[in-house]
Structures are given as C-alpha cells and as structure tokens.
Amino acid sequence: MDHMRNSGNTQMIGDMPEGRDEGEYERTAMRVSKVSIIANFILTFFKLIAGVTAHSGAMISDAVHSGSDVFSTVVVIIGVKISNKASDKDHPYGHERLECVAAIVLATILAVTGLGIGCSAAGKIAGGDYAKLALPGTLALIAAIVSIVVKEGMYQYTKIYAKKIDSGALMADAWHHRSDALSSIGALVGIGGARMGFPILEPIASLVICIFIEKAAYDIFMDAVDKMVDKACDDEVEAKLRECALVQEGVLGVDLLHTRVFANKIYVDIEIRVDGEKRLRDAHGVAEHVHDAIEQTFPRVKHIMVHVNPA
C-alpha cells in the first residue's frame, strides 16, 4: 500500500507500484541483447573477412561499425542490470537514470565510430589518385547485401521489444542496428560504383555512412539528456493527466500540474481544488481517488504528490 503523509491540507502520496513487471523487463532486455551480440559478432567477422579478401575499404569500415555494436550491446546489458536495481537508502528514487547513462555511452561510441570512418574516407578523397584504390571484389557486394538484410531485421526486432518494455537503452541499440543497415547501403552503392569504374564512390559512400552514424548518435544523446534533466511530459500527456484528475468525484479544479520524466518513468505534482468545508478525512479521500485513478490509468507514473487547496 502507498505511504501517505498528511500535513495540514496537503496529501503527499508516495511511490507508486511499478507500471511494469521488473523481472520480465530485465529478462526481455537480456534476451534481446544476447541475440544482438551473437548476430553482430558473426556479422562483424563475416564483413571483416569479406572486406580484407575483396579489398574493400568501405566493407572494412562497415565491419568496424558492426564490431562497435557488440560493445554497445554489452553497455546496454550493464545499464539495464544497474537501472533495474530496487530503490535503496542512497537512491530512494531508484536507479532508472543509469539506463540513460548507458544510452549516452552508446551515443558516444557511435559518434566516435562515425568520425573514424569519416576521417578515413576524407583522407582517401583528398588523396586524389583514385586509380590507386583497389577494385573491390564480388564478396564485398554479397557481404553488404547480407548486412543490410540482417541489420534491418535486428533493428525491427529490437525496436519492438524496446517499445514493449519502454527501454531507452534498448531503443538506442535498435537505432545502432538501423545505422549499421544504412551504412551497409552506402557500402553497397560505393562498392558497386567502384566495380563499375568509379572508384571514388567507395570513399564517398564511407563519408555518407559517417553522416548517418553521427545523426543517429545525436538523436540518441539528446533523448537520453532530456530524460536526465527532468524535462516535462508533452502537452498531450499532461492534458490527459489533468482530465483524469478533474473527472474524479469531489475535484472542483486543478490549480497546478507539474510533470517530469525520470528515465522511462514519470513523476507528477498536482494541486486540486476541493470544497473548503469538507472534513480533512473527506478531502484526503478525494486526493486518494485522484492518486489511484492516475496510477491505474498511467502505468509509467512512478510517484504522485497530491496537494489539496480549499475552494
């Protein structure tokens, strides 16, 4: 049962039950992450062999990108494990924000990987003597096609479960898969162009890959930062929260509604108007109804503080 503390006309209602099965959350994240590690490890090895054997710089760059996915997924596993720990004395609000830290680490890895690929490509383009660039073999083309299919499939698979358990770190890993699929498309175009007599297209493809990777890294980073700096919920969610409170019996109005996103959870502070002639016990009952209604309607809400103002 929720802890409640009455102070004058204020109803302070403590931590709510979690809106998800924490055990299922961790099991799902671990299962998806293990599949991701195995697929990326095999794909990295295949693309690296194909890049070296077929003399394709774009495919080797793509293999490095896939290799970074293995490490990033390990970061996701660590982040989910830590963020899923129960609240304790030193962390009374839980550890959810540590998942955001994992997402930021992922974004950093992604950004550094992209810059490395971009610098290498820019050096080849600036060199100017494109005739010296090795002609990529057929195996590099095959590897690019296989990579596109596998990585897009991994993106869709990971995204579905990231949304299901509402995991920012897992969604970041999904976008890592998508960026790898996009980079493989660039590699495919570059390798194909080089084989048709336009060797400059391969380093250009690597440069385009860099841009895609940096965009994905930026989006992941900004999403994690927003969740760490107590950004408010969007207007639609706040409107629904307000409406939920207003339809409860005894609520004459909502004077204030503040929300903040805490990792994948929501904290709510709300001030409601209640008939000033009501007894404290009755006013407290109205606050309880508001609390319970919001709790049941919005499973992401972890904590609510309800303050009662006399109308």
C-alpha positions in Angstrom: 0.0 0.0 0.0 1.3 3.5 -0.8 2.8 5.5 2.0 0.8 8.6 2.8 1.6 11.6 5.0 -0.9 14.2 5.9 0.2 17.7 6.6 -2.5 20.3 7.0 -4.4 20.3 3.8 -1.7 18.5 1.8 -2.0 14.9 0.8 1.5 13.6 0.0 1.2 10.2 -1.7 4.5 8.3 -2.0 6.0 5.9 -4.5 3.5 4.0 -6.6 3.9 0.4 -7.6 5.9 0.0 -10.8 4.0 0.0 -14.0 5.9 -2.9 -15.4 7.0 -6.4 -14.3 10.7 -5.7 -13.4 11.6 -9.3 -13.8 10.1 -9.6 -17.2 11.6 -6.2 -18.2 15.1 -7.5 -17.4 14.6 -10.9 -18.9 13.3 -9.3 -22.2 16.2 -6.9 -22.3 18.8 -9.6 -21.7 17.3 -11.9 -24.3 17.2 -9.3 -27.0 20.7 -8.2 -26.1 22.1 -11.7 -26.3 20.6 -12.2 -29.7 22.1 -8.9 -30.8 25.6 -9.8 -29.6 25.6 -13.2 -31.3 24.3 -11.7 -34.6 26.7 -8.8 -34.5 29.7 -11.0 -33.7 29.0 -13.3 -36.6 28.3 -10.4 -39.0 31.4 -8.5 -38.0 33.6 -11.5 -38.6 32.0 -12.1 -42.0 32.2 -8.5 -43.1 35.8 -8.2 -42.0 36.9 -11.3 -43.9 34.9 -10.1 -47.0 36.5 -6.6 -46.7 40.0 -7.9 -46.5 39.6 -10.6 -49.1 37.7 -8.4 -51.6 40.0 -5.3 -51.0 37.1 -3.1 -49.9 37.8 -0.2 -47.5 34.1 0.5 -47.3 33.3 -3.0 -46.1 36.1 -3.0 -43.6 34.7 0.3 -42.2 31.3 -1.3 -42.1 32.8 -4.3 -40.2 34.3 -1.9 -37.6 30.8 -0.3 -37.2 29.3 -3.7 -36.6 32.0 -4.5 -34.2 31.2 -1.4 -32.2 27.6 -2.8 -31.9 28.9 -5.8 -29.9 30.5 -3.5 -27.3 27.4 -1.1 -27.3 25.1 -4.0 -26.6 27.3 -5.0 -23.6 26.9 -1.4 -22.4 23.1 -1.9 -22.7 23.2 -5.1 -20.6 25.2 -3.3 -17.9 22.8 -0.3 -18.0 19.7 -2.4 -17.8 21.1 -4.5 -14.9 22.0 -1.5 -12.8 18.9 0.6 -13.6 16.7 -2.3 -12.6 18.0 -2.4 -9.1 15.5 -1.7 -6.3 15.4 1.6 -4.5 17.8 1.9 -1.6 18.8 4.4 1.1 21.2 6.2 -1.1 18.9 6.0 -4.2 15.4 6.4 -2.8 14.0 7.3 -6.3 15.5 4.2 -7.9 18.3 3.7 -10.4 16.4 4.3 -13.7 18.6 7.2 -14.8 21.6 4.9 -15.1 19.9 3.5 -18.2 20.2 7.0 -19.6 23.9 7.0 -18.8 24.2 3.7 -20.8 22.4 5.4 -23.7 24.8 8.4 -23.6 27.8 6.0 -23.6 26.2 4.3 -26.7 25.8 7.6 -28.4 29.4 8.5 -27.7 30.7 5.1 -29.1 28.5 5.6 -32.2 29.8 9.2 -32.7 33.5 8.2 -32.4 33.0 5.2 -34.7 31.4 7.5 -37.3 34.2 10.1 -37.1 36.8 7.4 -37.6 35.0 6.2 -40.7 34.6 9.7 -42.0 38.2 10.8 -41.4 39.5 7.7 -43.2 37.1 8.3 -46.2 38.0 12.0 -46.3 41.7 11.1 -46.4 41.2 8.9 -49.4 39.1 11.5 -51.3 41.7 14.2 -50.5 44.5 11.9 -51.9 43.2 12.5 -55.4 44.8 9.5 -57.0 41.7 7.3 -57.3 43.3 4.9 -59.8 45.4 3.5 -56.9 42.3 2.5 -55.0 41.9 -1.3 -55.1 38.9 -2.6 -57.0 36.5 -4.3 -54.5 35.6 -7.9 -55.2 32.2 -9.6 -55.5 32.4 -11.0 -52.0 32.2 -7.4 -50.7 28.9 -6.9 -52.6 27.5 -10.1 -51.1 28.5 -9.0 -47.6 26.9 -5.6 -48.0 23.6 -7.2 -49.1 23.6 -9.8 -46.2 24.4 -7.0 -43.8 21.5 -4.8 -44.9 19.0 -7.7 -44.5 20.3 -8.9 -41.1 20.8 -5.4 -39.6 17.4 -4.1 -40.7 15.8 -7.3 -39.2 17.7 -6.7 -36.0 16.5 -3.1 -35.9 12.9 -4.1 -36.2 13.3 -6.9 -33.7 15.0 -4.8 -31.1 12.6 -1.8 -31.6 9.5 -3.9 -31.0 10.8 -5.1 -27.6 12.3 -1.7 -26.7 8.8 -0.2 -27.1 7.2 -3.1 -25.3 9.3 -2.7 -22.2 9.9 1.1 -22.7 13.7 0.9 -22.6 15.7 3.9 -23.8 18.9 2.0 -23.9 17.4 -0.8 -25.9 15.9 1.7 -28.3 19.3 3.3 -28.7 20.7 -0.2 -29.5 17.9 -0.6 -32.1 19.0 2.6 -33.8 22.6 1.4 -33.7 21.3 -1.6 -35.8 19.5 0.8 -38.2 22.6 3.0 -38.6 24.6 -0.2 -39.5 22.0 -1.1 -42.1 22.2 2.4 -43.6 26.0 2.2 -43.6 25.8 -1.1 -45.4 23.5 0.5 -48.1 26.2 3.2 -48.5 28.8 0.5 -48.7 26.8 -1.4 -51.3 26.5 1.7 -53.5 30.1 2.6 -53.1 31.4 -0.9 -53.9 29.0 -1.3 -56.8 30.1 2.1 -58.2 33.8 1.2 -57.8 33.3 -2.1 -59.6 31.6 -0.1 -62.5 34.7 2.1 -62.9 34.1 4.9 -60.4 36.5 4.1 -57.5 35.9 7.4 -55.8 32.3 6.3 -55.0 33.6 3.9 -52.3 35.2 6.5 -50.0 32.3 8.8 -50.8 30.0 6.0 -49.5 32.0 5.8 -46.4 31.6 9.6 -45.9 27.9 9.3 -46.3 27.9 6.4 -43.7 29.7 8.8 -41.3 26.9 11.3 -41.6 24.1 8.8 -41.0 26.0 7.5 -37.9 26.5 11.0 -36.5 22.8 11.8 -36.9 21.8 8.6 -35.0 24.3 9.4 -32.3 23.0 12.9 -31.8 19.4 11.7 -31.6 20.2 9.0 -29.0 22.3 11.5 -27.0 19.6 14.2 -26.9 16.8 11.7 -26.0 18.9 10.5 -23.0 19.8 14.0 -21.9 16.1 15.0 -22.0 15.3 12.1 -19.6 18.0 13.1 -17.2 17.2 16.8 -16.8 13.6 16.5 -15.6 12.0 17.5 -18.9 8.3 17.8 -18.6 5.9 15.4 -20.4 4.5 16.6 -23.7 1.3 18.6 -23.7 -0.9 15.7 -24.7 0.1 13.6 -21.7 -0.3 16.5 -19.3 -3.8 17.2 -20.7 -4.8 13.6 -20.1 -3.4 13.7 -16.6 -5.4 16.9 -15.9 -8.6 15.4 -17.3 -8.1 12.2 -15.3 -8.0 14.3 -12.1 -10.9 16.6 -13.0 -13.4 13.7 -13.6 -12.9 12.4 -10.0 -15.7 13.0 -7.6 -15.1 15.9 -5.3 -12.4 17.6 -7.5 -13.6 21.2 -8.4 -10.5 22.1 -10.3 -6.8 21.7 -11.0 -4.7 24.6 -9.8 -1.3 23.3 -10.8 0.2 20.3 -12.6 3.9 19.7 -12.9 5.4 16.6 -14.5 9.0 15.4 -15.0 10.4 12.5 -17.0 12.7 10.4 -14.9 14.4 7.9 -17.3 11.3 5.9 -18.5 9.2 6.9 -15.6 7.0 10.0 -14.8 6.8 12.0 -11.6 3.6 14.1 -11.0 3.0 17.0 -8.7 -0.7 18.1 -8.8 -2.7 20.7 -6.8 -6.5 20.1 -6.8 -9.4 22.2 -5.5 -11.8 20.6 -3.1 -14.7 22.1 -1.2 -13.2 24.0 1.7 -16.0 22.9 4.1 -15.1 19.3 3.8 -13.5 17.5 6.7 -9.8 16.6 6.5 -10.7 12.9 6.2 -13.0 13.6 3.3 -10.6 15.8 1.5 -7.9 13.2 1.9 -10.3 10.6 0.4 -10.7 12.8 -2.7 -6.9 13.0 -3.0 -6.7 9.2 -2.7 -9.2 8.8 -5.6 -7.1 11.2 -7.8 -4.0 9.2 -6.9 -5.5 5.8 -7.6 -7.1 6.9 -10.9 -3.8 8.3 -12.2 -1.9 5.3 -11.0 -4.3 2.9 -12.8 -4.6 4.9 -16.0 -0.9 5.8 -16.5 1.4 2.9 -15.6 4.5 4.9 -16.3 3.8 7.2 -13.4 6.0 6.2 -10.5 5.3 8.9 -7.9 2.5 11.3 -7.3 2.2 14.2 -4.8 -1.4 15.5 -4.5 -1.9 18.8 -2.7 -5.4 19.9 -1.8 -6.4 23.5 -1.9 -9.7 24.7 -0.3 -12.1 26.0 -2.9 
